[in-house]
Amino acid sequence: MSATNKVQVSVGSLADMGKRFAGAWKRAAAGKPVSETHVTFLDVQTMLDALSPRRLELLQHVRQHGAANVRELASALERDYKNVHHDVALLEAAGLLLRDGRKLTAPWDELQASVSLMA
């Protein structure tokens, strides 16, 4: 059984991000494998806005079918180009959607989101 390519999305502080980075750095320096991807939002509302149902649908479509460019993606989703372009820019800035030239990819098989109730 092959490993699932996951991205972990959470709400946290800059200090949380720094601790996670330092931990990964130490593991890598010790010769241990580091194969994890994290995206951290600074507040819950920003995370929920970024992961709206339409944006999740967009990510799922790109993961399953790919997209040569934003225009092709908007057409496939039957959505307005301007709105899809905005969603792509936001997801790309968050690190959830990747671009190679004009081609869009979502290399994640799974997106795991978590919100701590202790913070």
Backbone bond lengths (Angstrom), bond angles and torsions (degrees), N, CA, C in turn:
res aa  C-N    CA-C-N  psi(-1)  N-CA   C-N-CA  omega(-1)  CA-C   N-CA-C  phi
1 M - - - 1.447 - - 1.526 108.68 -
2 S 1.322 117.10 131.21 1.459 120.50 -177.16 1.521 110.91 -86.16
3 A 1.317 115.60 155.17 1.457 121.04 -179.84 1.523 109.60 -73.12
4 T 1.307 115.80 144.81 1.455 121.18 177.56 1.519 108.82 -83.81
5 N 1.321 115.76 135.02 1.455 121.88 177.67 1.525 107.47 -83.77
6 K 1.343 116.52 106.30 1.461 122.10 -173.93 1.517 111.95 -113.32
7 V 1.305 114.38 149.98 1.456 121.20 167.68 1.520 105.75 -119.08
8 Q 1.321 115.27 132.16 1.460 120.75 -179.52 1.520 108.59 -102.42
9 V 1.325 115.34 121.98 1.460 122.43 -178.13 1.518 107.90 -110.85
10 S 1.326 115.84 130.55 1.458 118.77 -178.87 1.516 110.95 -147.35
11 V 1.311 114.33 171.55 1.459 122.10 174.08 1.519 106.27 -105.99
12 G 1.312 117.19 130.31 1.457 120.43 -179.16 1.512 111.35 -166.70
13 S 1.306 114.73 -177.91 1.463 121.19 -178.62 1.525 110.33 -100.24
14 L 1.315 115.44 172.47 1.461 120.32 174.80 1.526 110.01 -61.98
15 A 1.332 117.14 -34.38 1.468 121.05 177.70 1.526 110.67 -64.06
16 D 1.349 116.93 -39.86 1.467 120.77 177.22 1.529 110.63 -60.73
17 M 1.330 115.16 -44.23 1.467 119.52 179.41 1.526 110.14 -62.42
18 G 1.328 116.55 -41.86 1.462 120.84 179.99 1.519 112.14 -63.19
19 K 1.331 117.14 -41.54 1.473 120.92 178.44 1.526 111.01 -63.67
20 R 1.334 116.28 -42.32 1.458 119.84 179.79 1.540 110.41 -64.35
21 F 1.328 116.02 -41.83 1.464 120.58 178.58 1.527 110.41 -63.87
22 A 1.338 117.31 -45.93 1.470 121.05 -179.53 1.523 110.96 -61.75
23 G 1.326 116.69 -40.61 1.461 120.21 178.27 1.518 112.17 -63.03
24 A 1.333 116.27 -43.34 1.466 120.67 178.49 1.526 110.01 -65.34
25 W 1.318 117.36 -39.34 1.465 121.99 179.80 1.534 109.85 -61.97
26 K 1.326 116.38 -45.65 1.468 120.67 -179.93 1.522 111.20 -63.80
27 R 1.324 117.72 -41.36 1.470 120.21 177.65 1.517 110.89 -63.30
28 A 1.324 117.01 -42.49 1.464 120.91 179.17 1.525 110.50 -65.04
29 A 1.335 117.19 -41.61 1.466 121.13 179.25 1.520 111.68 -64.46
30 A 1.333 116.31 -28.60 1.468 121.01 179.05 1.535 111.41 -85.15
31 G 1.332 116.10 3.86 1.453 120.03 178.67 1.520 114.33 82.84
32 K 1.309 116.69 10.25 1.463 120.56 179.07 1.530 109.04 -88.07
33 P 1.322 117.14 145.84 1.472 119.09 179.91 1.525 111.85 -68.82
34 V 1.315 115.21 142.35 1.463 121.72 176.80 1.521 106.41 -128.00
35 S 1.295 116.19 106.36 1.467 119.71 178.95 1.518 109.32 -136.21
36 E 1.310 114.61 73.10 1.454 120.68 179.57 1.512 109.00 -138.07
37 T 1.285 115.53 148.63 1.459 120.82 178.39 1.514 108.48 -128.27
38 H 1.321 115.60 127.43 1.465 121.87 -179.80 1.522 109.28 -124.16
39 V 1.304 115.16 142.80 1.454 122.39 169.13 1.517 105.39 -126.38
40 T 1.322 116.44 123.68 1.461 120.64 -177.69 1.522 109.71 -115.88
41 F 1.314 115.40 128.25 1.461 122.11 173.94 1.524 107.34 -101.70
42 L 1.314 116.79 147.15 1.465 120.41 -176.12 1.523 113.32 -80.09
43 D 1.348 117.57 -16.49 1.463 119.36 176.06 1.527 109.61 -151.06
44 V 1.322 114.89 160.04 1.469 121.85 -175.36 1.520 111.52 -62.47
45 Q 1.321 117.49 -43.34 1.463 119.99 -175.84 1.528 111.28 -61.90
46 T 1.314 117.23 -40.55 1.462 120.36 178.86 1.522 110.44 -63.46
47 M 1.335 116.81 -41.03 1.461 120.15 178.04 1.525 110.67 -63.87
48 L 1.335 117.24 -46.01 1.461 120.73 -179.20 1.524 111.50 -64.34
49 D 1.328 117.05 -37.69 1.467 120.54 176.98 1.530 110.64 -64.72
50 A 1.329 116.35 -42.48 1.471 120.56 -178.84 1.523 111.68 -67.63
51 L 1.319 116.38 -32.80 1.464 120.86 -176.62 1.528 111.48 -104.67
52 S 1.312 115.84 42.13 1.464 120.44 177.79 1.532 109.69 -64.14
53 P 1.311 117.86 159.77 1.470 119.50 178.67 1.532 113.68 -54.22
54 R 1.312 118.24 -39.96 1.475 120.59 179.38 1.524 111.87 -66.92
55 R 1.319 116.69 -38.50 1.469 119.45 179.39 1.523 110.76 -71.84
56 L 1.317 117.44 -36.52 1.463 119.82 175.30 1.529 110.65 -65.22
57 E 1.332 117.00 -38.47 1.466 121.00 175.77 1.531 110.07 -61.98
58 L 1.330 116.42 -41.28 1.461 121.59 178.27 1.528 110.12 -61.97
59 L 1.329 117.54 -47.85 1.470 121.22 178.63 1.526 111.25 -59.68
60 Q 1.317 116.26 -43.80 1.459 120.45 -179.99 1.527 110.89 -62.82
61 H 1.321 117.46 -42.75 1.462 120.45 179.19 1.530 110.94 -62.84
62 V 1.324 116.03 -46.13 1.473 119.53 -179.50 1.524 109.90 -64.14
63 R 1.320 117.67 -39.25 1.471 120.22 178.78 1.522 110.90 -62.16
64 Q 1.314 117.01 -42.82 1.454 121.14 -175.12 1.524 113.70 -81.73
65 H 1.347 117.48 -33.68 1.461 120.20 -172.21 1.525 114.08 -121.16
66 G 1.325 117.37 -15.05 1.459 119.48 -173.27 1.518 109.98 71.15
67 A 1.307 116.49 175.74 1.470 121.60 176.90 1.521 108.10 -157.58
68 A 1.319 115.72 125.67 1.464 120.27 -179.86 1.519 111.63 -69.74
69 N 1.335 116.35 -28.45 1.459 120.95 179.19 1.529 109.20 -168.11
70 V 1.312 116.62 175.14 1.463 121.71 -176.36 1.526 110.73 -66.21
71 R 1.322 117.39 -38.41 1.467 120.29 -179.15 1.528 110.64 -61.66
72 E 1.333 116.44 -44.24 1.463 120.52 177.99 1.527 110.79 -62.31
73 L 1.312 116.20 -40.60 1.459 121.26 179.49 1.523 111.13 -64.43
74 A 1.317 117.47 -45.81 1.465 121.21 178.60 1.526 110.66 -59.70
75 S 1.312 116.48 -42.12 1.465 120.57 178.64 1.526 110.99 -64.05
76 A 1.324 117.68 -45.35 1.467 121.69 -178.78 1.528 111.09 -63.44
77 L 1.332 116.95 -36.26 1.461 121.57 -179.51 1.530 112.80 -85.46
78 E 1.350 115.51 -7.73 1.466 121.96 -176.72 1.522 110.80 56.18
79 R 1.351 113.83 48.33 1.462 121.51 179.78 1.514 109.49 -126.39
80 D 1.307 116.18 161.40 1.451 122.96 178.50 1.533 110.38 -64.41
81 Y 1.326 116.44 134.47 1.466 121.69 -178.11 1.528 111.67 -55.88
82 K 1.322 117.28 -46.46 1.469 120.98 -176.63 1.528 111.37 -59.49
83 N 1.339 117.20 -42.91 1.455 120.74 -179.97 1.526 111.57 -68.09
84 V 1.321 117.33 -40.68 1.465 120.62 178.08 1.524 109.76 -65.99
85 H 1.324 117.16 -40.70 1.467 120.92 177.82 1.526 110.10 -58.78
86 H 1.334 117.03 -43.90 1.470 121.62 178.16 1.532 110.68 -61.92
87 D 1.336 116.79 -45.62 1.466 120.87 179.72 1.525 111.25 -62.90
88 V 1.325 116.93 -42.21 1.466 121.22 178.83 1.522 109.94 -61.88
89 A 1.325 117.76 -44.73 1.471 121.35 -179.86 1.525 111.01 -61.11
90 L 1.326 117.07 -42.74 1.464 120.81 -179.88 1.535 110.76 -66.71
91 L 1.322 117.62 -46.63 1.469 121.06 -179.38 1.528 111.54 -66.90
92 E 1.313 116.26 -34.21 1.465 120.32 176.96 1.532 110.45 -68.32
93 A 1.322 117.46 -42.26 1.466 121.18 178.80 1.524 110.78 -63.89
94 A 1.325 117.34 -33.21 1.463 121.42 178.99 1.526 112.40 -77.53
95 G 1.334 117.34 -13.72 1.457 120.68 -179.18 1.515 113.81 88.31
96 L 1.328 117.07 12.16 1.460 120.68 -179.22 1.524 112.90 -93.41
97 L 1.314 116.55 -17.20 1.458 122.89 178.47 1.523 106.64 -129.72
98 L 1.319 116.67 134.31 1.460 121.05 -177.56 1.516 110.31 -113.19
99 R 1.326 115.52 151.53 1.462 121.02 -178.46 1.525 108.79 -127.94
100 D 1.317 114.62 134.31 1.464 122.16 173.07 1.518 105.56 -122.78
101 G 1.338 115.39 97.48 1.461 119.15 -170.81 1.516 107.50 69.87
102 R 1.335 116.45 -116.97 1.465 120.85 177.29 1.528 111.71 -99.77
103 K 1.325 116.39 -17.20 1.459 121.80 -176.55 1.528 110.49 -70.72
104 L 1.334 116.36 136.07 1.457 122.76 -179.09 1.523 109.93 -108.01
105 T 1.326 115.81 139.02 1.459 120.47 175.90 1.527 109.45 -137.31
106 A 1.318 113.75 149.65 1.466 122.23 172.65 1.525 104.53 -126.83
107 P 1.323 117.93 91.67 1.459 120.89 -170.25 1.527 115.72 -76.52
108 W 1.312 117.41 7.59 1.459 120.57 -175.37 1.528 110.83 -94.57
109 D 1.314 116.15 133.56 1.461 121.26 172.01 1.520 109.69 -81.07
110 E 1.323 115.33 -26.98 1.461 120.34 -174.08 1.510 109.97 -146.70
111 L 1.324 115.60 140.53 1.455 122.33 174.51 1.520 106.22 -117.46
112 Q 1.329 116.10 120.15 1.468 121.55 179.54 1.529 107.49 -109.22
113 A 1.331 115.48 120.84 1.461 120.38 179.51 1.520 109.56 -110.75
114 S 1.329 115.39 139.10 1.451 119.33 177.94 1.523 110.70 -140.87
115 V 1.318 114.28 145.82 1.455 121.90 177.31 1.518 106.82 -132.42
116 S 1.312 116.31 122.12 1.456 120.97 178.37 1.524 109.83 -77.88
117 L 1.299 115.80 135.36 1.457 120.66 175.38 1.531 111.67 -90.51
118 M 1.327 115.55 -1.40 1.469 121.35 -178.96 1.507 112.94 -91.57
119 A 1.316 117.48 -16.00 1.469 120.06 -176.02 1.513 111.82 -77.73
